[in-house]
Amino acid sequence: MTTTPSVARLATCLTLALLAHGAQAQSPWSAVLGVTALTPSVSSGNLTAPSLPGTKADVNANTQVTGSISYGFDERLALNIPLALGFSHELTGAGAIAGVGVLATTKALPITVLGQYHFMTASDRVRPYLGAGLTYALFYDTKGTAALTALTNPGGAATTMSLASKLVPTVQLGVQVRLNERMFLDAHYTKTSLSTRGTLSTGQTLDMTLDPSTVSLGLGWRF
C-alpha cells in the first residue's frame, strides 16, 4: 500500500507531538527565583535573673533574594525545596528595657522541605496550591552588642549569646500564574511554628516564640 504525502505528514506530526508530550512528562522539574520577606511574630519571655523584671526582646523582619526547586510526581503532587542564603535579624530590647536598642544580631537559615498539592490542571492559567512539611531553623553567627554587655555584665567581659536551632512544622498557601509553556509567576505565604532559647555567656536564658511568616514572589521556569 502506498502512503500519500498528506498521510505521511500527518503521521510525522502525530509522532512529533507524542515525542514532545513524552519529553514534557519526563521533565517534571521547575525552579523559582524571587524575593522573600520573613517576619517573626514575637512573644518573648523574661530574661532570667539577675535582670530587671520584664526584661524582654523583640526580633525584626528581613527581606532577601530567595529561590526554590520543585519535582512534580504528577500533575498535582510535588516536592518543593526553598533555597536561601540566610536572613539577618536584630534582637532589640522590649518590655522593661524597651528603647535600649540592639542587644544582639543573628542569622537564620530555614532549611525546608515541603509536599505540595496543586489544584486545577496544568493547562489552567491560575493554579492555587497547598503545602506542608518540616523546617530546620538554623541560627548562626549570633553576636551580642555592647548594650547587652552593659545590661548583663557591666564592667566585665563582653556577653556572648547563642540561639537554639529547631526542627519544626511549616504550612504553605500559594498560587501560580502561567505565562507560557515554560514560565510562570509564583506567590506564596508560609507559617512556621518556632520557639527558641537564647543562652548568654553569663548563664542567663531568654525563651522566645518567633512563629515566623514569609511572603514570597518569584518568576519560575519549567525545565
Helices and strands as residue ranges (DSSP letters): H 5-25, E 29-39, E 43-44, E 55-59, E 62-72, E 77-84, E 87-95, E 102-118, E 126-144, H 146-152, E 161-163, E 166-178, E 183-192, E 195-200, E 205-209, E 213-222
